[in-house]
Amino acid sequence: MNLLLILSYVGKILRMEALFLLPPMLISFWHNERASVLAFLATAALLLVVGQIFVRLRPKGRSIYTREAFAIVGLTWIAISFFGALPFWFSGAIPHLLDACFETVSGFTTTGSTILTNIEATPMGMLFWRSCIVWLGGMGVLVFFLAIADKASKQGEGSYYIVQAESPGPTVGKLVPKMSHSAAILYLIYIALTLLLILLLLLGGMPLFDSITTAFCTAGTGGFSVRSASLGAYDSTYLQGVVSVFMAVFGVNFNIYYLVLLGQVSKVLRNEELRLYLGILTAATLAVAFNIRPLFDNIWQALHHSLFQVSSIMTTTGFSTVDFNYWPGFSKMILLLLMIAGGSAGSTAGGIKAVRLLLLGKSFRAGLQKAYHPRSVKVIRMDGKLVEDEVLHGVGTYMIAYCFLAVASLALVALEGHSLETTVSAVLTCLNNVGPGLDLVGPAASFAPLSNLSKSVLIADMLIGRLEIFPILLLFAPTAWRRGH
């Protein structure tokens, strides 16, 4: 393991993070939030100093392999989360460092779970920083770095390994031969959709600040709102409807939009993951709507709120229009299952991902057929292409690790003695990067009442869930750091 090379990469990202502190600092200055301005300045100075120290390290080699890529991604996300928490802590907006780290990890991992109990009382600059980190974390911090840094394209395979370690899904495809160019294309699509959403929200009468922060958190599927009542604070069917649609849009694999731009619509329509994703979204929306119909004046209101919450939970955004804690048990169970399912691979959504569910289903069917016809040879295809055994093995390994981590987290959080709904939903919502849970951590509440132990476990769950387990676990594997391994 080339530790000096890993640290030099981390240093470059820390310097980049310092630049992103400038917009929220200017907003704090504009609103005369002196403590926030000083907090951003102090954090930026620390980031630049530490980043420069790491960058000046001289590694013997510059080749990046899978182990180095996983370590770069894992350490980078831990580092940016820690330093990103400092403005909250330095300014006093969040008095306790662990709570500040929880909020920041929740933002970068696009989870959207919060420990804030009175969001409107939070300084404007800090609210903007919360939305910025969600937007940055949505497509990936290192993917953004590759998209803007020309030197990264010289790393060749290294760029691919980094994107593979940070991007959600069992496989990573290149849109064009160079991975850095692929990253740039994806980020241009991401930026264009974000700007379109800001415009549509402004047309609906949402204030400029709210439009920008809401668009950032919708694009990153992070769910941090600048209102305690989330999107329910805006009594507008139009605004809520627009966000419903765009949450679903950002839950789609971004490669699909590139194919649309190329005019390859027939290929898009044949995409099996997209069809499964939209099928689950539609079926869940209709099922929940009919279940909650008695709670609303008419079926159209029920459909409106059902679509919003299903879209929000399945794409792991976490916005809410109502407190679904009071919905029937059937609807809450569907939302809990959607937390696990998540959106599409290659999107900003969390969860297991539709493509893994698809491959698991195909593997189960093939295994069942093999049991009936032992001598038959069954191959698994997706979108007409043969799925390699390595990919299927990776999906199986991921699911085993996922179940093990979920059980371990549940056991630790259960020590606090809260209700089963609180414990299970808190772990699932953080491990799948969703946001709100049920009962004590429901959409109208926060994670503030949880103990430090539970918060620490959930912080780890958010990082592990966003990076899909292995980049974080590798950091704690002694053999990975030994030379020659």
C-alpha positions in Angstrom: 0.0 0.0 0.0 1.5 3.3 -1.1 0.5 5.5 2.0 2.3 8.6 0.8 0.4 8.5 -2.5 -2.9 8.0 -0.6 -2.2 11.0 1.7 -1.2 13.2 -1.2 -4.6 12.5 -2.9 -6.4 13.2 0.4 -4.5 16.5 0.6 -5.7 17.6 -2.8 -9.3 17.0 -1.9 -8.9 18.9 1.4 -7.6 21.9 -0.5 -10.6 21.7 -2.8 -12.9 21.5 0.2 -11.5 24.8 1.5 -12.6 26.5 -1.7 -16.2 25.3 -1.2 -16.3 27.1 2.1 -16.2 30.4 0.3 -19.9 30.7 -0.8 -21.3 29.9 2.7 -18.8 32.3 4.2 -19.9 35.1 1.9 -23.5 34.4 2.8 -22.6 34.5 6.5 -20.9 37.8 5.9 -23.9 39.2 4.0 -26.2 38.3 6.9 -23.8 39.7 9.5 -23.2 36.2 11.1 -19.8 37.1 12.5 -19.2 33.8 14.4 -20.0 31.8 11.2 -17.6 33.9 9.1 -14.7 33.3 11.6 -15.6 29.6 11.8 -15.4 29.2 8.0 -12.1 31.2 7.9 -10.5 29.1 10.6 -11.7 25.8 8.9 -10.5 26.9 5.5 -7.1 27.8 7.0 -6.8 24.4 8.6 -7.8 22.6 5.4 -5.2 24.5 3.3 -2.4 23.9 5.8 -3.1 20.2 6.3 -3.9 19.7 2.6 -0.6 21.4 1.6 1.4 19.2 4.0 -0.1 16.1 2.5 0.3 17.3 -1.1 4.0 18.0 -0.6 4.6 14.4 0.3 6.7 12.6 -2.3 5.5 9.0 -2.9 7.9 6.7 -4.6 5.4 5.6 -7.2 2.2 7.1 -8.7 0.4 3.9 -9.8 -3.1 3.5 -8.3 -4.4 0.0 -7.9 -7.6 -1.2 -6.3 -6.3 -1.2 -2.7 -4.9 2.4 -3.1 -8.2 3.6 -4.7 -10.3 2.1 -1.9 -8.0 3.6 0.8 -8.0 7.0 -1.0 -11.8 7.0 -1.1 -12.3 5.8 2.5 -9.8 8.2 4.1 -11.0 11.1 1.9 -14.6 10.8 3.0 -13.6 10.5 6.7 -11.3 13.5 6.4 -13.7 15.8 4.6 -16.5 14.9 7.0 -14.4 15.7 10.0 -13.1 19.1 8.6 -16.6 19.8 7.2 -18.0 19.5 10.7 -15.7 22.1 12.2 -17.6 25.2 11.0 -20.7 24.0 12.8 -18.7 23.4 16.0 -16.4 26.5 15.9 -19.5 28.8 15.3 -21.5 27.2 18.1 -24.3 26.3 15.7 -23.9 22.7 16.8 -22.2 22.8 20.3 -21.0 19.2 20.4 -18.4 17.9 18.1 -20.0 14.4 17.7 -23.3 16.0 16.8 -21.5 18.3 14.2 -19.8 15.2 12.8 -23.2 13.4 12.6 -24.7 16.3 10.7 -21.8 16.6 8.3 -21.5 12.9 7.6 -25.2 12.8 7.0 -24.8 15.6 4.5 -21.8 14.3 2.6 -23.3 10.8 2.4 -26.6 12.4 1.3 -28.5 10.7 4.1 -30.3 13.8 5.4 -30.8 12.6 9.0 -30.4 15.6 11.3 -29.7 16.3 15.0 -31.0 19.9 14.6 -34.3 20.5 16.4 -34.9 24.1 15.3 -33.6 24.5 11.8 -34.9 28.0 11.2 -32.8 29.2 14.1 -29.6 27.9 12.4 -27.4 30.7 10.7 -28.0 31.1 7.0 -24.4 30.4 6.1 -24.5 27.1 8.0 -27.8 26.1 6.3 -26.1 26.8 2.9 -23.1 24.7 3.9 -25.4 21.8 4.8 -26.9 21.9 1.3 -23.5 22.3 -0.4 -22.1 19.2 1.2 -25.2 17.2 0.1 -24.8 18.4 -3.5 -21.1 17.6 -3.5 -21.6 14.1 -2.0 -24.4 13.3 -4.4 -22.2 12.4 -7.4 -19.1 11.9 -5.4 -16.4 14.2 -4.1 -13.6 12.3 -5.9 -15.7 12.0 -9.1 -16.0 15.8 -9.0 -12.2 16.1 -8.5 -11.6 13.8 -11.5 -14.1 15.9 -13.6 -12.2 19.2 -13.0 -8.6 18.0 -12.7 -6.9 17.3 -16.0 -4.0 15.6 -14.4 -6.2 12.9 -13.1 -6.7 11.6 -16.7 -3.1 10.7 -16.8 -3.6 8.1 -14.0 -5.4 5.8 -16.6 -6.6 2.8 -14.7 -6.1 4.6 -11.4 -9.0 7.0 -12.3 -11.2 4.0 -13.0 -10.4 2.3 -9.7 -11.2 5.5 -7.8 -14.5 6.0 -9.5 -15.3 2.3 -9.0 -14.6 2.6 -5.3 -16.8 5.8 -4.8 -19.6 5.2 -7.3 -22.7 3.3 -6.2 -23.5 0.0 -7.9 -21.9 -3.4 -8.7 -20.2 -2.1 -11.9 -18.9 1.1 -13.3 -19.2 1.9 -17.0 -17.3 4.5 -19.0 -19.4 6.8 -21.2 -16.2 7.7 -23.2 -12.7 6.1 -23.2 -11.2 8.4 -20.5 -12.8 8.1 -17.1 -12.1 11.7 -16.2 -14.0 12.8 -19.3 -16.9 10.5 -18.3 -16.9 12.1 -14.9 -17.1 15.5 -16.5 -20.0 14.5 -18.7 -21.9 13.1 -15.7 -21.3 16.3 -13.7 -22.4 18.5 -16.5 -25.7 16.6 -16.6 -25.9 16.8 -12.8 -25.4 20.6 -12.9 -27.9 21.1 -15.8 -30.6 19.2 -13.9 -29.9 21.1 -10.7 -30.2 24.5 -12.5 -33.4 23.4 -14.2 -34.9 22.5 -10.8 -33.8 25.9 -9.3 -35.6 27.7 -12.1 -38.8 25.6 -11.7 -38.9 26.2 -8.0 -38.4 30.0 -8.5 -41.3 29.9 -11.0 -43.4 28.3 -8.2 -42.8 31.3 -5.9 -40.2 29.7 -3.6 -37.6 32.2 -2.3 -34.2 32.2 -4.0 -32.3 30.9 -1.0 -34.8 28.1 -0.4 -34.8 27.3 -4.1 -31.1 26.8 -4.3 -30.8 24.8 -1.1 -33.8 22.7 -1.9 -32.5 22.0 -5.4 -29.0 21.1 -4.0 -30.6 18.6 -1.6 -33.0 17.2 -4.1 -30.2 16.7 -6.7 -28.0 15.0 -4.1 -31.0 13.1 -2.7 -30.0 14.3 0.7 -33.2 15.8 2.2 -31.7 18.6 4.3 -34.4 21.3 4.3 -34.1 24.8 5.5 -37.5 24.4 7.2 -38.3 22.2 10.2 -41.5 21.1 8.4 -39.4 20.1 5.3 -41.4 20.5 2.1 -44.6 20.5 4.1 -43.7 24.1 5.0 -44.5 25.1 1.4 -48.3 24.8 1.0 -48.0 24.4 -2.7 -49.0 21.3 -4.7 -46.9 22.6 -7.6 -43.6 22.9 -5.6 -44.1 19.6 -3.9 -45.0 18.0 -7.2 -41.9 19.4 -8.9 -39.7 18.0 -6.1 -41.5 14.6 -6.3 -40.7 14.3 -10.0 -37.1 15.5 -9.6 -36.4 13.2 -6.7 -37.4 10.3 -9.0 -35.3 11.8 -11.8 -32.1 11.9 -9.7 -32.7 8.3 -8.6 -32.2 7.2 -12.2 -28.8 6.0 -13.5 -27.2 9.1 -15.1 -25.9 7.0 -18.0 -29.5 6.9 -19.1 -29.6 10.6 -19.6 -26.4 10.4 -21.7 -28.0 7.8 -23.9 -31.1 10.1 -24.3 -28.8 13.0 -25.3 -27.2 10.6 -27.9 -30.7 9.8 -29.2 -30.5 6.1 -28.2 -34.1 6.1 -26.8 -34.8 2.5 -27.8 -31.8 1.4 -25.7 -33.1 3.3 -22.8 -36.6 1.7 -23.1 -35.0 -1.7 -23.0 -33.0 -1.0 -19.9 -34.1 -3.6 -17.3 -32.9 -1.7 -14.3 -34.8 1.4 -15.3 -38.0 -0.6 -15.9 -37.7 -2.3 -12.5 -37.0 1.0 -10.8 -40.0 2.7 -12.3 -42.2 -0.4 -11.8 -41.4 -0.5 -8.0 -42.0 3.3 -7.8 -45.4 3.1 -9.5 -46.6 0.0 -7.7 -45.6 1.4 -4.3 -47.2 4.8 -5.0 -50.6 3.2 -5.9 -50.5 0.7 -2.9 -49.7 3.5 -0.4 -52.2 5.9 -1.9 -55.1 3.5 -1.6 -54.0 2.6 2.0 -53.9 6.2 3.2 -57.0 7.3 1.2 -59.2 7.6 4.4 -56.7 10.1 5.9 -57.3 12.7 3.1 -60.2 14.5 1.5 -59.9 12.8 -1.9 -57.9 10.2 -3.8 -55.9 12.9 -5.6 -54.5 14.3 -2.3 -53.7 10.7 -1.2 -51.9 10.1 -4.6 -50.0 13.4 -4.3 -48.6 12.7 -0.8 -48.1 9.0 -1.6 -46.0 9.8 -4.7 -44.0 12.4 -2.8 -43.1 10.1 0.1 -42.5 7.0 -2.0 -40.3 9.0 -4.3 -38.5 10.6 -1.3 -37.9 7.3 0.5 -37.1 5.1 -2.5 -34.5 7.6 -3.9 -33.3 8.0 -0.3 -33.8 11.8 -0.4 -35.7 12.1 2.9 -37.9 15.1 2.3 -41.5 14.9 3.7 -44.8 16.7 3.2 -46.6 15.1 6.1 -45.6 13.1 9.2 -46.0 9.5 7.9 -45.5 8.2 11.4 -49.3 8.4 11.6 -49.9 6.4 8.4 -51.2 2.8 8.6 -48.8 0.0 9.3 -49.0 -1.3 5.8 -47.8 2.0 4.3 -45.0 2.3 6.8 -43.9 -1.2 6.0 -43.7 -0.4 2.3 -41.7 2.7 3.1 -39.3 0.6 5.3 -38.8 -1.8 2.4 -38.2 1.0 0.0 -35.5 2.3 2.3 -33.6 -1.0 1.7 -34.3 -1.1 -2.1 -33.1 2.4 -2.9 -32.7 3.8 -6.4 -30.6 3.0 -9.4 -26.9 2.3 -9.6 -25.0 5.3 -11.0 -27.5 7.7 -9.5 -27.3 9.9 -6.4 -29.7 7.6 -4.5 -28.7 5.1 -1.8 -30.0 1.7 -0.8 -29.1 -1.7 -2.2 -30.0 -0.4 -5.7 -32.4 -1.8 -8.2 -29.7 -3.5 -10.3 -28.7 -5.7 -7.4 -32.3 -6.7 -6.8 -32.6 -7.5 -10.4 -29.5 -9.7 -10.4 -30.5 -11.4 -7.2 -33.9 -12.2 -8.7 -32.3 -13.6 -11.9 -29.8 -15.6 -9.8 -32.6 -17.0 -7.7 -34.6 -18.0 -10.8 -31.5 -19.6 -12.3 -30.8 -21.5 -9.1 -34.4 -22.7 -9.0 -34.3 -23.9 -12.6 -31.0 -25.7 -11.9 -32.6 -27.5 -9.0 -35.3 -28.9 -11.3 -32.9 -29.6 -14.1 -29.5 -30.4 -12.6 -27.8 -31.0 -15.9 -28.9 -27.8 -17.5 -26.6 -24.8 -18.0 -28.1 -21.5 -17.0 -26.6 -18.2 -17.9 -27.7 -14.8 -16.6 -28.2 -11.9 -18.9 -29.1 -8.3 -18.4 -30.0 -6.0 -21.2 -29.1 -8.8 -23.5 -25.6 -9.0 -22.3 -24.0 -11.9 -20.3 -23.4 -11.1 -16.7 -20.0 -12.2 -15.6 -19.6 -14.5 -12.6 -17.3 -11.9 -11.0 -20.2 -9.4 -10.9 -22.6 -12.0 -9.4 -20.1 -13.0 -6.8 -19.6 -9.3 -5.9 -23.4 -8.9 -5.5 -23.5 -11.9 -3.2 -20.5 -10.8 -1.1 -22.1 -7.3 -0.8 -25.4 -8.7 0.4 -23.7 -10.9 3.0 -21.6 -8.0 4.3 -24.7 -5.7 4.3 -26.8 -8.2 6.4 -23.9 -8.7 8.8 -23.4 -5.0 9.3 -27.1 -4.3 9.7 -27.5 -7.0 12.4 -24.4 -5.7 14.3 -25.7 -2.1 14.1 -29.1 -3.2 15.3 -27.7 -5.0 18.3 -25.6 -1.9 19.3 -28.4 0.7 18.8 -30.8 -1.6 20.6 -28.7 -1.3 23.8 -30.2 2.2 24.2 -33.6 0.6 24.9 -35.8 2.5 22.4 -38.8 1.0 20.6 -38.3 -1.6 17.9 -39.6 0.9 15.2 -37.1 3.5 16.3 -34.1 1.1 16.4 -34.8 -0.7 13.2 -35.7 2.4 11.2 -32.7 4.4 12.6 -30.3 1.8 11.4 -31.9 1.1 8.0 -32.3 4.8 7.3 -28.6 5.5 8.0 -27.2 2.4 6.4 -29.2 3.1 3.3 -28.6 6.9 3.4 -32.3 7.7 3.5 -32.9 10.3 6.2 -36.0 10.1 8.4 -37.0 6.9 10.2 -40.0 6.1 12.3 -41.3 6.8 15.8 -38.6 8.7 17.7 -36.6 9.5 14.6 -39.6 10.1 12.3 -39.9 12.9 9.8 -41.2 15.5 12.4 -38.4 14.6 14.8 -34.6 14.4 14.8 -31.8 12.1 15.9 -30.7 14.5 18.8 -32.2 12.3 21.6 -30.0 9.3 20.7 -27.0 8.4 22.8 -23.4 9.1 21.7 -22.9 5.3 21.2 -25.9 5.2 18.8 -24.8 8.3 17.0 -21.3 6.9 16.5 -22.7 3.6 15.1 -25.0 5.5 12.8 -22.2 7.7 11.6 -20.2 4.6 10.6 -23.4 3.2 9.0 -23.8 6.3 6.9 -20.2 6.2 5.6 -20.3 2.5 5.0 -23.6 2.7 3.2 -22.6 5.6 1.0 -19.3 3.9 0.0 -21.0 0.5 -0.3 -19.1 -1.1 2.6 -15.7 -2.2 1.3 -13.7 1.1 1.1 -14.4 1.7 4.8 -13.8 -1.9 5.9 -10.5 -2.1 4.0 -9.2 0.7 6.3 -9.4 -1.7 9.2 -7.9 -4.7 7.5 -4.2 -5.0 8.7 -3.2 -7.1 5.7 -4.3 -4.4 3.3 -1.6 -2.0 4.7 1.3 -4.5 4.5 3.8 -4.2 1.7 3.6 -7.0 -0.8 -0.1 -7.6 -0.3 
